[in-house]
Amino acid sequence: MRVNKKYSCLPAEEKGIHIINIRAIEDIGYDQHESTLLNSLSKNPDADCKYGLYFRDGKRKVDYILVYHYKKSSAGRTLARRVHHNDASARSAKQDQPLPGKGVQLEMGESEPHVDYHEDDKRFRREEYEGNLVEAGLELERDEDTKIHGVGFVKIHAPWNVLCREAEFLKLKMPTRKMYQINQTHGLLKKINSVIQKITEPIQPKVAEHKPQTVKRLSYPFSREKQHLFDLSDRDSFFDSKTRSTIVYEILKRTTCTKAKYSMGITSLLANGVYSAAYPLHDGDYEGENVEPNDRKLLCEEWASYGVFYKYQPIDLVRKYFGEKIGLYFAWLGVYTQMLIPASIVGIIVFLYGCATVDENIPSMEMCDQRNNITMCPLCDRTCSYWKMSSACATARASHLFDNPATVFFSVFMALWAATFMEHWKRKQMRLNYRWDLTGFEEEEEAVKDHPRAEYEAKVLEKSLRKEHKHKEKHRYFPEETANKWRQRVKTVMAGVKLTDKEKLTWKDRFPAYLTNFVGIIFMVGLTFAIVFGVIIYRISTAAALAISSTPSGRSSVRVTVTATAVIINLVVIIILDEVYGCIARWLTQIEVPKTDKNFEERLIFKAFLLQFVNAYTPIFYVAFFKGRFVGRPGDYVYIFHSFRMEECAPGGCLMELCIQLSIIMLGKQLIQNNLFEIGIPKMKKFIRYMKLKRRRSLDHEEHMKKKQRYEVDYNLEPFAGLTPEYMEMIIQFGFVTLFVASFPLAPLFALLNNIIEIRLDAKKFVTELRRPVAVRAKDIGIWYNILRGIGKLAVIINAFVISFTSDFIPRLVYLYMYSENGTMHGFVNHTLSSFNVSDFQAGTAPNDPMDLGYEVQICRYKDYREPPWSENKYDISKDFWAVLAARLAFVIVFQNLVMFMSDFVDWIIPDIPKDISQQIHKEKVLMVEVFMREEQGKLQMLETWKDKDKKKGENCNSHSPRLSRSHSGSLSSCHSYPLDV
């Protein structure tokens, strides 16, 4: 049995109790009724510590919580759970007595206690780690007397000297005493700003941090030597709760546990189950009658409520509570949502223009005119019959709503909108950096503090042990030389040094993971293509089946029915695969074993975005660029598996089907995945936790009557899983808004409506459903900005091809300027249709009922540019096809280069840093130089004053007579010179 040396077992056979490390008779708790009576008469200690926000003394604030699981004996109970910890005494007696607040277990009715070596090892590791935390200056307090059975909590407090030391190490910018006036606008701009402030006052949140500031404190990286520069009038609030938890978390990552010869920081301890959770506390409750005012409650009222959806976000308060990284996410989401307003208005205007001109569109009127008597070739072999073009009248009219000249203008507008949005965000980001004192912050400073991940440390340990094993096997038969004994001593001394400083993973170590990543991603992309291909087979076979069984009136809606059902299938598959691909992307990233959390996050984002991008847009790309392109012609169709004929576009083009595909997938993802899942799944998890706790409470009524501590309540919340899912859904939505906007002008409107709900939904989740995340400093949104820029550039190219190849915009222009006899669109439909002699059908492909229309058909029409059957080169591609193709390619080149140039011009003409912000940053630098110059001048003046005083006193001492009596010895002592050090 492994027993720690500081534990001593005392025999207690008469009582049948095995006592472990009992330090006081009160710990036994033998007089339970009397102690209960005394506790009921005394003051509630939980109220003094504000129910877990402070230590038991009610003075030291809880900055961080460590949670661990322990096994309780079924016959006994854990005693002396809440114990205060004196920092000084623990340092001096660390090896002689247990760590602060150590739980004491009594096992009744057992001669020998049951030993779990795995749990014992975890306990030893916790003891060493917590001891190292105490040595680092932190103060700890343990609590195992909680309502959650088998769960213990370690409360951590960072005293003032530790906060100062770490703030200097982390180079945290803190406000100084120096205040300066922020430059204000003058003249007309000042009047305009005042009018705007009055108009927007009802939609401003009632938060002090959101009010416009006229003065600002000068900030400077904290230094203990220059504490006199900082405003330390209130030490309790100088470091806010966000900063305190960040400092403690950095200490937790840096502090190690060296059991088993390798380093274990908090990440490794969490990964190995030594601790089950680690998190900072929320500021308090957010609802209730007697809840004290706190930032969490204010955020819940002014931000995380659907009733304030029309208000601006209190971004500064969000940053103050959650940190810069989360603050930047919500700021970016707010800017994106605001920028969707003009895009939505223009999209509505374009859609209304299509509605207003649908009755004036000559091609759709010709298609709907039954007097034209245009007979179309069958859509499938044998079972499908000939059909009238006028039966597709509704589809043709609906296509005009999205396929009109205004959509070209809207595509150009959205490309410029994307460039303007990116520039506007960069300017907003710089304003936030100035307000949040991040102007001098660099990512390299964060990289210095990037500690290795737990998995990386474990992989390095495995590599080191493998090397050590090979070395032992190699020298097994050779006696150890005396000269090499120093190596063992060095190893012993270096046991506490991180292995990651001695060993590193090379590309050879990671090659199997890289190969797995490559094969896995190719397989996932291939799986997506296979599913899309399966849906294509479904569309073709279903269309043929409905054509057989439908009535003549129902055959006209076969195309819409098949398209709608196929899109719904695609939507369900996309939602399922999104979840699967998210897990696979995380697994592929984990086997790569990135060294730091930043590297892990960037690689995970890349893989997840690649897989989800392919998953979401592959069905849309098929309809936009491949459907109807490889069909063939009547008498020579292209077949899949020699059975299924490739599907064709409608007479009005594939743009209407693209619109249906895009709208259903976009709206479905937003409604089901982004909103229903985000609301339903957390509610379901919360309900399950509530039922489990309710079952436990029924077993212990006394525990149920207690009010939960703050750390117990937060432990029951969901852990924070990062911002990657939040960004990912918005980036995919941004793709829907920009990539295929030519086919669906209402996409910005639906994105705007979704985001208004999404902001409040995410806010409510962060405030009420999640544990408080550790604040992370960041000056931008990272890799997501590059992804946004890439999508914006790709959108220009895709919209150029959609307009050119998917819509009929280019064929109409070619007909209007090259083939129209009277300069109008009359005859355009007939120009785009080719003729086919039904006698040229291949054997077994002609319709089974050729008289379905009531007359014998000799010539049917199909949409293509081919020579007629009476031509010498019948059914060959005609010159008109090449003329239209040349025009399409020319349009792509001109549109792409023109819009790219305009986007780059917008990027160039709008400065990244607002002029007033650059002036304020320069002003801060000048003021900081002035502060230090004054400080140096003050030091020099003080030095000169001391020199003068020392000189005068030296002269006075020399003028004294040597015959002075001893009574003057006291005055002589004052002749000593002053120190000249400042």
N, C-alpha and C positions, 0 to 999 in steps of 0.2 A: 504494500500500500504506500503510495506516494503521499507524504504528509509534509507540509511546509514546516520549517524549523521553528517558526514563531508560534506555532500552535502547540499547546500541551494538553494532553488528555488526562482528566482526573477521574478516578473511579467513583462511581456513585451507584453501587449495586442496590442499595436499600430502596432508592427511588426508581431504579430502572431507567436512569437518565444518562445519556452520553453527552458530557458537557465539552464544548469546544470553545476555548478562548473566551471564557466569561470574565469580564473585567469589573463587573459590579453586581451586587446582589439584586438590584432592581431589574437586571436583564432577565432573570429567571421568570419573574412575573407570577409568583405563586399565589399572591393575594389579589386575584383578579377583580373581585367584587368591590374591594376597598379602592383599588386604583381607578376603577370605572367611576365610582362616586366622586372621587377627587377630580377626575377629568371633567365631569359634568359640571362641577361647581367652579372650575377655573375658566379663565378666558380662552376662547377658541384660538389655538395657535395658528390655524390656517388663515384666519383673517389678518393676523399680523404680517404674514408673508404674502398677502394678497393672492392667496390660493395658488401658490407655486411660482409667481413671478419673482419672488425674492427668496433668499435663504431663510432659515427658521428664525434668524435674528431680526428679520424685517428691514435690514439695512443694505445688505449686499444683493445686487441685482443678478438674476440668473441670465447669463449670456448664451449658454449652450447646454444641450441635453445629450447625454449618452444613454442608450437603452440597451439592456441585456436581458437574456432569459436565464433563469435558474430553476432547478428542480427542487420542489418542496416535498418533504417526506409526508406520506399519507397519514402517518400516526402522530406527527408532530406539527409544530408551527414555527414560523420564523419570528424571532424576537429582536427587539432593539433595532428597529429598521431605520429610524430617522435619528441620525447622530450628527452633531455639529463637528466641524473640522477646524482645528486651529492650525494655521499654516506653519507657524514657527515651530511648534512642537512636533509636527509631522516630519519636518525636514531633519530635526535632530534625532528623532527616534524612528526613522523609516525602517530600519532593519529589525527593530526590537518589538514593534507592535503593529497590529494590522492597519491597513489603509483606512482612511476616514469612512465612518459609517458602515463598516463591514457587517453584513448580516450574520446573526448567530443562530445556528440551527440546533434544535433539541429534538432528539429522536427518542420517543417514549416506547417502552415495551420492547426494546431491541438490545440484545447483548452486543452486537457488532453493527455499526452503521454500514449501509449499502454504499459502495464507492463506484462512481462513474468516472473512469480515468479520463475520458474525453472532456467531460464537464470540469473535472479537476484541472486539466491543462488549460482550458479557457479561463478559469478563475485565476490561475497563476499568471497568465498573460495579462489579464485585466489589472491584477495587482501591480505588476511591474510597470505597465503603461501609465496607470494612474499615479504611481509614484514618480515617474518621469515628468508627468504633467505638473505635479506639485513642485518638483525641482525647477521646472521652467517658470515658476512664479504664479501658476493658477491656483485657485482655491476651489476645493471640491466638497460636495455634500451628497451623501447617499440617501436614497429613499426606496425601501422595498415594501413599506406598509401602504400599498396602493389598492385601488379597486380592481386592478387588472392582475389576476393571480399569476404568479410565476414570472412576473416582469419587474425588474428593478431599474431605477433611474439614478443617474449620476448628474447632479447639477454642477455647473461650472461657472465660476465668476472670475473675471479678469480685474485685478486691482489697478489702481491708477498708474503705478510705476510700470506695470507690464504693458498697459495700453500705450503709454508714452514711448516705451522702448520699441514696440512693434510698429507703431505708427511711423516712427523714424525709419525703421528698416523697410517698410512697405512704401515709403515716400508718399504718404497720404497728404494731400493738400487740405489744410485746415484754415479757417478764417482767422485773420489777424485783427489787431485793434484798429488798423488803418481803414477808414471808409472813404469812398470817393463818389462823386456825382456821376451818374450815367448820362451820357450825351442825349439830349432830348431834341426832337424835331421842332422846327420853328416855322412861323408863317402859315402858309396854306396847308402844308402837310400836318401841322399840329392841329389845325381845325378839323381836317378830314379824320385824323386819328381819334379825336374827341367825339366826333359824330358817330364813328364806327363803334367806339366803346359804349356809347349810350344805346345804340341799336342792339348790340350783341350782349348787353348786360343781362337780359333774362336767360341767355343760354350759357352764361359763365357759371362754373361750379362755385359754391359758397365755401371756398377753401382759401386760407390765408396765403398759401404758397402760390396761388394762381393769380393774385393781384399784381398789376404792373409795378415794378420797382423803380424808384428814382435814384436810390443809392445802393451800393454794393460793397461788401467787405473785400478787401484785398486778401487773396489766399496765397499760401506758401507751404511747401513741403515741411511737415512738422519736424522740429529739431529740439531735443532736450536742452541744448546749449542756448537756444534762442527762445525759451518759453516766454520771456518777457514781451516778445512781439505778438503773442497770441492772446485772444480774449478768453482768459481763464476765470472770469468772474463767477461762472457756474460750472464747476467741474463735472457735476452729475450729467449735464446735458451737452458738454463740449463734445464728447464722443456719443453719438446717438446709437440706438439699439442695432441698426444696420451695420455701422462701423465696428461696434463691439463684437458682434457675431462673426464678422469677417476676420477680425484679428484673432479671435479664438480658433476659428477654423484653420487659419494658417499655422497656428501653433500645433493643432491636432495633426495636420499633415506632416509637419516637420518633426514632431516627436515620434520616437520609434520604440518598438518592443523587440528586444534582441534574443528572445527565446529561440532555441533550435538553430542558433548560429546565423540567423539572417534577420534583416531589418523588417519591421512591420509597422507601418504608419497606420493612420485611421482607416485609409482605404483598404489596406490588406486585412485589418482586423474586422471590418464590416464584411468583406468578401468571404472570410473564413468563419463567420458566425460568432466571433468572440463578442462583438456587439451586434445587435440586430438593427439599430437605427441610430442616427446622429442628426440633430436638427436644432436650429434656433427657435425660440418661442415667439408666437404671435403676441402682440401687445396687450391682448385681453379679449373679452367677449365683444361681439359685434351686435348682439341683440339682447333685449331684456329691459326691465324697468329701471333697475338700480345700477346699470352699467356705467362705470366711470368713463368720461370722454377719453378716447385714444385714437390714434391714427387709423387703426383697423376699422373702428366703428365709423369714422368719418369717410373712409374709402367706401365702405358698404353703402352709406347713405348717398354720397355724391358721385359715385362711380360705378359700383357693382350692383346697380338697380336698373331694371327695365324702364322704370318711370322717369329716368333722367337720360333717355336715349338721345334726346335732342340737344343735350349740353355738350360742351367741350370736355375733354378728359383732363383731370387734374394731374398732368404728367409729372410735375415737380414733386407732388406728394407720392405718386407711384414710385418715382426714383428714390425718394427718401425712405420709403418703406421696403421696397423690393430690390433696390440697387439699379445701377446704370444699365445693365444688360437687358433686364426685363422692361425698364423704362423706355429704352430705345425701341424695343419691339412694339410696345403699345403706341409710341409716338409715330413709328413708321406706319402702323396699321391705321392710325388716325389720319395721317397725311394721305395715304392711299385712298381711304374712304372719302375724304374731302375732294380729292382729285377726280373721283368717279362721278361727282355731281355734274360738272360740265360735260363729261363724256356721255352720261345718261341723257342729258337734255338734247344733245346733238343726235344721239341714237334714236330718241323718240321722234325728233323732227324728221329724220331720214325715213323712219317707219311710216309716219303719217304722210309723208310725200308719196311713198309707194301706195298707200291706201287711197290717196286723193287722185292719183293718175292711173289707177288700175283700169278704169273704164275708157281711158284714152289710149291704152297700149294696143297698138295695131296688131302685133303678133298674137297676143292672147285673144283678141277679138276674132282674128282669122281662124284660130284653132277652135273657138267656140261656135263659129258659124257653120251650122249644119248644111247650108247650101253648097259648101265647098265639096262635100261628099268625098272626103279623102279616106281611102281604105288602107289601113295599116297591116303590115305583115304580122303573123302570129308571134306571141311572146315566148312560146315554148313549142316543142315538137309534138305533133299528133293531137294531144289533148286540147291544145289551145287553138282557137279559131281566129279568123280575121276580125278586126274591130275598127270602129269609126274613131277618127281622131277627136271628134267633138266630145267623146266620152271622157276625155282627159281635160275637159274645160276647167274644172275646179282646181286641179293641180296647176294648170298654166296660169290662172289668175292669182293663185296664192304665191307662185314663184315670183311674180312681178313685185310683190311686197318687199322682197329681199334682193331681187336681181333687177336693179334699175340704175340709171346713171348716178344717182345720189350715193350709192354704196361705194363707188370709186372715190368720191370725195371723202366719204367717211373713213375709208381705209387710210388715205393720206393724213386725215385729221388724227386718227388714232396713233399713227406712227409718230407724228409730232407730239401728240399727247404723252406717249411713253417717254420720249426724250425730255419733255418739259417736266414730267413727274420725277424722273431721276435727278434732274438738276434742282428742282424744288426741294427734294428730300436732302440732297447734299447741303443746301443752304440751311435747311431746318436743323440738320445734324450739327452744323457748325454753331448755330445759335445755342443748341442744347449743350454742346461742349463748352461754350463760354459760360453759360449759366451754371453748369455743373462742375466747373473748374477742372476740365479735362483737356485744356488746350495744350499743355505740355506733356500730357500722358502719352506714352508709347507702348505698343504691344510688347516690345522687347523687355520692358520692365516686368510685365506679367510672365514672360517666358522664363525669367530668372526664378520665379516662384513655382513654375510648373513641376510638380513632383511626379515621379513615375507612378503609373497606375498599378493596382494590386496584381493584375494579371501579368503585367510586364515583370514585376519583381518576382512573381512565382516562376515565370518562364526562365528568367535569368538564374534563379536558384536551381531549377532543374538542370540547366546547362552546367552550372558550377559543380553540382553534385555528380553529374555524369563525368565531368573531367576528373574530379577527385577520385571517383571509382576506377576510372581507367588508369590513373596514376598509381593507385594502390595495387591494382592487378599487375601492372608492369613491374613494380618493385617488391612484389610479394616475397620473392625468394632471395632478396638481397637484404642483409642486415642494415639497419639504419646507422649511418655514419654520425659520429659525434659532431662533425662540422656542420651537419644539416639540422641539428636540434634547434638551432635558433629559428628555423622556419616555423616550427610548431608554436614557439613562443610568439612570433609575429602574428600567426593565425589567431592565437588566443587574444592578443591585444586588439587585433582588427576585427574581432567578432561583432562589435557594434557598428562597424562601418558598413554603409549601404553597399550591397553587392552590385547595384547598378552603377556605382562609381568604379568598380573593378572589372565588371563584365558587361558586354553589350551584345545585343542581338544583331547579327549581320544579315545580308541578303540571302546567304546560304541557309541560315536558320529559318528564314521566312519564305523560302522558295516554295515549299509545299502549300503554304497558305496562299501565296500569290497565284499559283497554278489552280488551286481550288476556287479562288475568286474569279479567275478568268473563265474557267469552265462553267461555274455556277451562274455567272451573269449571262453568258451565251445561252445556257440552257433555259434560263428564265425568259430571256427575250424570245427564244424559239418557241417556248410554251405559249407566250402571248400571241405570237403569229399563228400558232396552231389553233388556238381558241377562236381567233378572228376568222380563220379559214373555216372552222366548223360552223360558225354563225352564217358564213356565206352559203355553205351547203344547205343550212336550214332555210335561208331565204329563198334559194332556188327551188328546193323541193316543196316548201310550203306554198309558194306562188303557183306551182304546177298543180298541186292538190286542190287549192282553192279555185283555180280556174276550171277544174272539172266539176266540182260540186256546187259552185255558186250559181245563183240565178243571173240572168243578163244584167239586172240592175246592180247586183253585188260585185260583178266582175270589175266594174269601174273603180271600186274601192279596194281591190286586192292589193295594189301597190302600197297604199297608205297603211293597210292592215299589217302587211308583211314587214314594212319598214318600222312601224311602231313596236311590234312585238319583238323584232330582232334587236332594236335599241334597248328595250327593257332587259332582255337577256344580257346584252353587253354591259348594261349598268350593274346588274347583279354580280356578274363576273368581275367587273372592275373593282367593286367594293370589297369583294372577298379577296381578290388577289392583292389589293392594296395592303390589307392586314397581313397576308402571307408574306408579301415582298418586304414589308417593314421588318418582320421577324428575321427573314433570310438575310437582309442587308445588315442587320445588327450582328447576326451570327458570323457572316463573312468578315465583318470588321473585327470581331472579337478574335477570330483565329489568326488574323494578321498580327495581333498583339502590338498595337501602337503604344509608344512610350508614354505620352502625356494625354490628358483629357482633351486638350485642344486638337491634337492630331487625330484622336479617336473620333471626335465630333465632326471634323472636316471630312474624314474618309467615310463616315457613316452618312453624312449629308449627300456626298457625291453618289454613293451607291443607291441610296433610297430615292434620290431625285431621278437618277437614270432609269431605274426600274419602274417607278410610278409614272414618269413621263411617258415611257413606252406603253405602259398599261392603259393610261387614260386617253392617249391620242392616237393609238394605232387604228381603232375602228373609224375614227374621224378621217385620218389620212387615207384610209381605203376608199371611203365614199368620195372624198374630195379629188383624189388623183388617180385612182385605179378602176373604180367601177365604171363600166361602159367603155373602157379604153381597149380592151382585148376581146371583144365580142365576136368579131368576124362579120359575116353578112349572111343573108338568107341563101341557103344552098351550100354554104361553107362556114358554118359556125364553129367556134372553139368550144370543146367539151372538156369537162373535168371527169376523170375516171371513165371516159367514153360514155357517160350517162347523163351528166348534168351540164346544161348549157349555161355559159356565163351570163349573168344578169345584165340588163341594159338600163340606161338612164331613161327617165320619162321624156316625152317629147319636149317639155319645157326645160330640160336639163336636170343635172343632179344637184343643183344648188338648193332646191327645196328639201330634198332628202338630207343633204348636209345640214341644213337648218334644223330639221327635226332631230337628227342625231346629236348635234351639238347642244340643243336646248334641253333635251331629256337627260343627257349625261350630266350636263352642268348643274341643272336644277336638282336632279336626283342626288348627285354627290353632296351638294350643299344642304339639302333637306335631310337626307338620311345619314350620311357619314359625318358631316361637320356639325350638325345641330342635334339630330336625334340621338346619335351615339354619345355626343359630349354631354347631353342632358340625361339620357336614359341610363347609360352605364354607371356614371358616378352615383346616381340616385339608387340604382340597384345594389351597388356595393355598400352604400351607406345603410340601406335597409337590412342587408345581410349582417353587417356589423352590429346594427341595432338589435337584431333578433338574438345574436350570440350573446351580447351583453345583457339582454333582458333575461335570457336563460340562466346566466351566471348570477345575476342579481337576485333571482328568485331563490337561489341556494343560500345566499348570505344577506339577510335583511339588514343587518347592522352596517355592512359595507354599502348597501344600497342607499342608506340614509345620509351618508357622507356626501359632501359636495366634491366633485372631481377637482384635482389640481390642474393647473394650466397645462403642464407637460403630459398629463394623462389624456386630456381632451385632444391635444395636438397629435399625440401618438395614434389616435384612432382615425386621423385624417389620412388622405392618400399622399404618398411621397411624391415630391416634385420630380418629374421625368425629363425635364429639359424643354427647350423651346423648339426643338426640331419639328415635332408634329404640328405645332401652331404655324410656324413659318411655311411648312410644306404645303398645307392645305391652301394657304393664301397664294403661294407661288403657282400652284397648279391652277388656281382660279385666275390669276393674272395671265396665264397662258390662254385660258378660254376667252378672256376679254380681248386679248391682242392678236393671237395667232390666226383665228378664223373669223375675225369681226366682220369681214366683208359679207359673210353669209348670215350673220345673226346680229343686226345692229342693236338689239335689245339686251345683249349680254352685259354691258356696263350697268344697266338699270337693275337687273337681277343680282348682279354682284354687289351693288350699292345696298339694296334691301337686305341681302344676307349679311353684309359687314356691319350694318347698324345693329343687328342682333348679335353678331359674332363678338363685337367689342364688349358688350355687356355680359355676354355668356362667359367669355374668357375671364373678364374681371371678377365675376361672381365665383368662378372656379378657383381663381388664385386667392381670393379673400376668404372664402368660406369652406372650400372643399379640399384644398391642398395644405400640406405643412408649409411653413414659411421657408422659402429657399434661401440659401446662403447668397448674400449680395456679391455680385461679380462686377468688377470695373470693366468697362468697354467704351470705346470712343466711336464705334460704328457697328453695323449689323453683320460685318464679317463677309464670309463667302457668299451670303445670300445676295449681296449687292452685285457681284459678278454674274450670278445666275440671272438676276433681273435684267442686267444689260444684255446678256446673251439672248434671252427670250425676246427682248425688244428688237434686236438686230434680226433674229430669225423671223419675227413677225412680219417685217417688211418683205422678206423673200417669199414667205408662204402666202401672204395676201396678194402679192403680185401674181403668183401662179393660180390662186383661187379665182381672181378676176379674169385672168387670161384664159385658163384652160377649163375651169369648172363652170363658170357663168357663160352666158351668150353675149356678153358685152362686146368682145372683139369681133365675132361673126356679124353682129348687127352693124358695127362701124364699117367693116369691109363691104357688106352689102350696100349700105347707105351711100358710100362714096365711090364704089366701083361697079356695082351691078344694077342699082335702082334706076328705073327709067324716068321717074318723075321726082326723084329726090326725097321720096318718102319710104316708109317701111312696108308698104303694100307689096305682097309677093315674097316676103322674107321667109315665111314658113315653107312655102313650096320650093324655094331655093335651097333650103337645108335638107330637103328630103330627096332620096334617090328612089329609082323605080326597079322593080324586080318582076320578072316573068314567072308565074307560079309553076310553069311547066319545067323550070330548072331546079325544083326541089329535089334533094337527094331522096333515094328510095327509103320509105319508112318515116320520113320527117314531115310530109304534107299533113294538113289538118284532116282529122277523121270526118268532120262535118263541114265540107267546103261551102254548103248552102246555108250556113247559120245566119247570115245577114239577109237571106231571102233572094239572093241573086248570085249568079256565078261570077267569081272573081278571076280575072286574067292577069291583071297588074296590081301588085300591092306596093306600098311605099314603106321605106325605113329611113331612119335618120343617119345620114352619112353623106360624104362627098365622093360619089362613085359614078362611073360612066353608065348610061342606061343600057338595057338589054339589046336595043337596036343599034348600038354603036359597034364599031369594029373591035375595039378593046373593051368588050362589055364587062362591067363590074370591076374594072380597074380604078384605082384612085384617080380622081380628076384633078385638073389644074386648080380648081377652086380650093381644094384641100390644102395644096401647097401655099396658095396665097394667104389663106387664113392662118396656117401654121407660121408663116413668116411674120405676119402681123402680130401673132401672139408672142413669139419670141422677142420681137422688137419692143413690144409693150413691156415685157418682163424686164428687159435691160434698161429701158428708159425709166420705168417706174421705180425700179430698185435703186438706180444711181441717183435719180432726182430726190427721192425720199431720204435716202441715206445722206445726201449732201445737205438737205434741209435739216435733218436731225443733228448732224454734226455742227451745222451753223447755229442751231439753238443751243447746243452744248457749249459752243465757243462764246456766243454772245452773252450768255448768262454766267456771271462769275460764281465760282464755287463758294467763296466766302463773301457774305454781305459786307458792304463798305463800312457800315456802322460797327459791325462786329470786329473787323480788322482794326478799326480805329480804337475800339475799346481794349483789344488785346495789346496793341502798342502802348496805350495809355497805362495799362497795368504794369507792363515791363518798365516804363519810365518811373512810375510811382515806386515800384519795388527797388529800383536803383537808388531813388531819392531816400527811401527808408534806410537802406544800408549805408549810404553816404552820411546821413545824419547820425546814425549809430556810431560810425567810425569817428566822425568829428567830435561827438560827445566823449568817446573814449580818449581821444587825443587831448581834449580840454581837461578832462579829469586827470590825465597823466601829467600835464603841465602844471595843474594846480597842486598835485601832490609833490612834484619836484620843487616848486617854489616854497611850499611849506617846509619841506625837508631841508632846503637850503637855509631858510631863515632860522629854523630851530638849531641847525648846526652852528650858525654864527652866534646865537645866544649862548650856546653851550661853551664856545671858545672864549667868550667874554667873561665867564665866571672865574672868580679867584680860586686857586687850588686850596686855600685855607678855609673853605666853607665847612661848616660844621656838619655833623652827621644828620642833623635835623633837616638838611636840604637834600638828603639822598632821594626823598620822594620826588622832588622836582627834577633832579638829575635824570631820574628814570624816564622822564618824558622827552628826553633828547634823542631817544632811539629813532632811527629813520623809519619812514613808512615803506611798506613793500611797494614796488613799482609794477607788480603784475596786475593786469586788469582781468 
